[in-house]
């Protein structure tokens, strides 16, 4: 997230999915060895961000994401050879992914990742993801609109914000319409790292 609260820049498009300036938000993670390994690349750095990323990836059994994060193209899916999204032929998830959408589509399997398209709401997607994950965790990958829906429903147990020292000025804000109390989440950890500060929130004990 940028210092002014955006998780994507303005004018997002199929050609520029993160919007103008959006790639600056991820400059801290691209050099990391763990990120490079996920994408089949050798080498890389190890720094204070490494254990944060490792923790975020550990014990994930399923992921939920919005339609735009899977891959743009709003509206109904084309019926002949619909687009397979931005993730390539070997997506980095390696577990089931559930895509929030208003338009039904048959599941898509790429390597060892199956994308299931859920058109009947966030609770249905969560129920399916929990069933697929078994005793592992469910990750909410984004984007902002998907995160806002789960936050407002009180369904987020943990949230890691990685704040990059840059301003985007406009784009897609993470916390539009969320409210001041973050729906029961409180700050439990702060980690300063090169080009980023990580803020971890957890749901308050009741």
N, C-alpha and C positions, 0 to 999 in steps of 0.2 A: 504494500500500500504506500502511496506517496504521502508526504508530509501534509498535503491538503486533502487527504482522505480518498483519493481515487485509486481503484485497482485496475483501471484501463483508461487509456487516453481517449480524446475525441475522435470522431469519424472512424469507428471500428468498421471493418469490412472483411470480406473473405480474403482479400489480398493482404490486409493489415489487421489481423484479429485482435491485437492488443491496442489498436488505435495509435494516434500520433504521440510519440514519446513513451508509449507503454513498455517498450523493451527495457527502458532505464530501470524499471522496477525490479528487474530480474538480473541485473548485472552482478549482484553479489553471489548468486547461486550457480551461474553458468561455469565459472572456473573450478568449482568444487569437484574433487575426485569422485565423491559419491554421486553427484549429478551426472558427471561424464560416464561413469560406469553404467548407470541406468540407461544411457543412450548409446551404449556400445562403443564408447570412446576411451582411450587410455589416458593415464596421467591425471593431473589435476592437483588442486590445493587441499590442504587440511587446515582448518582454522576454527575459531569459536562457533561458527555456524554449523560445523560438521555434526556434532552431537544433537543439535536441534533438528536438523534434517533427518538424521538417523532415527530419532525418537518419533518424528512425524510419520515415518514410513514403516515403523515396526508394528507388527501384529495387525495389519490391515487385511481384512478378509473381503471387503467389497467397497466400492466407491460410488457416490452419487454426484452427478454433475448436471448443469443446465444444458439446454439445446445449443446455446451459443458456444459453450466451452467444448462441446463435442465437435461442432463445426458449422457455424453460421447458416446461411440459406434459410431465412424465415419462410413460414408458410408450409403447405403440404409437401411431403417428400415426393420427388418424381418417382414414377412407378417402375421405370426401366433403368436399372443400374443407378440407384440413388447414391449420392456422394458418401464416401466412407469417412469423412471428417478429416481433421488435421493431424491425426496421430500416427499415420503411416501404416505399413504392413505389419509392424511388430510394436504395438503400443507398449509404453513402459509400466503398465499397471499389473499385468500377470495375475489378475483376479477379475471377478465379475464387476461390470460397471453398469449403473442404471442411469439412463438419460431422461431428464424431465422434458416433456414435449407436449404440445397440444394435438399432435398429429401422429396416430399410430403408425408403426413400422415393424416389420419382422426383425428379430434379433440378428445381429451382425457379429460374426466371429472372425477376429484377425489374430493369427498366431494363437497364444494361450489366453487371450482376452475376449470375452463376449460382452458386447454392448446390448443391453435390453432397454427398449424405448417404452417409457411409462407415461401414459396419457391420462391417468385418472388421479393425479394429485400427489402432493409431497408425502402424505402418510402412506399411500400405497407403495411409493418408491422406497420409503424407509422400511416398511414391512418386508418387502422383497429383498432388500439389501441385508437386513438383519438375518433373514432366513438363509441367504447365500453365505453370509460371513460365519455362521455358526457361533463359536465361542470367541471369535476375533472381533475387532472393531470395525465400524463403518466410517469411512472418510467422506467428508463433504468437500468436494474439490472447488466448487464455485460454478459460475461466476457470481457477481454481486447479487443479482435478483434471486438466484437459488438460495444463497446464504441468508438474504433478508427474510425469505419465507420461513426457513427453518428457525432462524433466530426469533422471529415474531411469534412462532408457535411454541417457543420454549423447548425446542428439541435438540439444542446444541449443548453438549456436556463439556467440551473443551474447544478452545479457539486459540490458534497461534497467529499473531499478526507480525509480519515481517515488514518493518517500516523503513523504506529507502529514503535517503536524504535528498529528495528531489521534489520539485513542484510540477504538476501537470496542468493546473489552471482550470481544466474542465475534463469531462469524460464520464466514467461510471463510478459513482460513489458507493462505497461498501455500506455505509450506515444510514442512508436515506430512509426515513420513516421508522427507525429502530427505537428511539426513545432513550432517555438518559440512563436507565439502569441496566442496559445490556441484557435484560431478561434473565437476571439471576447470575450472571457471570462476573467474577471478580479477578483482579490481577494477582497471580501467584508467582510469577518469575519474570525477570528482565535480563536479557543477555545482549551485551554490546559486542558487535563483530564488525569486521571490515565492510564498509558500505551498507550496513544494515543494523537495525536494532530489533531484537525479537521480544515480543510481549506475549506471554502465555496467560490465558484466562481459563478458569474452571468454574463450574456451577457451584454456587454456595451450598454448603451442607444445610439440610433442613432438620 
